[in-house]
Amino acid sequence: MDLQTIRLARERLAPYLSPSPLIPITALGNNLQQSLHLKLETQQPTGSFKVRPALNGMLANLGEARARGVLASSSGNFAQAVAHSANLLGCHARIVMTSNTAPLKIERTRALGAEVTLCEPTFKDRWDTTYRLQKETGRVLLHPYDSPETIAGNGTIGLELDEQLPPGKLRVYVPVSGGGLLAGIAAAIKNLRPDAIVLGVQPSVNASMKRSLDSGTPVRVPAFQSIADALVALEPGATAFSIVKRYVDDILLVSEDEIREATKHLLFEQKLLVEPAGAVPFAAGLKAARSRPEAAICILSGANISAEVLSATITR
């Protein structure tokens, strides 16, 4: 993944998306040793960064997408992003979601105009159903994390960070599932600022990227449950992993309790509604905030949280 490809993605997205805000954190006390900033992908249309790869994938194949429709597999945020983008560009979208997906995410996807196909509640069945439908219908398949268009769309976040921050060394904390967001941001930042430190963060119950980097090849982990229910990939995508392996400095793990505390802190101290998966980078960044000298950025990737999950998170 090179800068030219990522810059082309930004040109495609520019008529439809504005750069997301980058704000300094407040209310951490006098012991803060670094400048800590939050990248608010929560303020994108549909409430997550996923609109970037969804739009870029559709715009890169617009003729086919309009003629044959698009197909995607998603646990929720990518589904809403694809539905929104398809509605915006005049395409028909069909989304495969598991039957145990949060009802709010299914409802919102349908409300945005997409056709939703529900499957058995496993990661494997979701993808088996998606590939079967793609073969049967010939729709343009939009991958949520492992296509060049997806990774390039995510990389536009890295371009924005470089423009929003003054020169200097920095650390970037990025949530990890299949690896597409981390790969895109890392490719952009490392080409623009080679001395930057790019760190992936994932729940400790799903150390798939950590184990993959340690072993040098993608590793599949057993099915798991996490409060960060948008980070569900059981193994990294092959394309994303090759980029992560080249550019990313390390993968950090955070506990379920740390994710809950980060979500609560963002809500009560920063006045920001962020879903647990989106708060994962902040859980890691907060731990390092009092000991590291570099400017640090946490990518808050999404804000799609139900009232039930929010209540359970803040009352526990």
Summary of the structure (lengths in Angstrom):
residues: 316
radius of gyration: 18.2
end to end distance: 41.8
largest distance: 60.0
contacts: 1199
relative contact order: 0.16
helix: 49%
strand: 16%
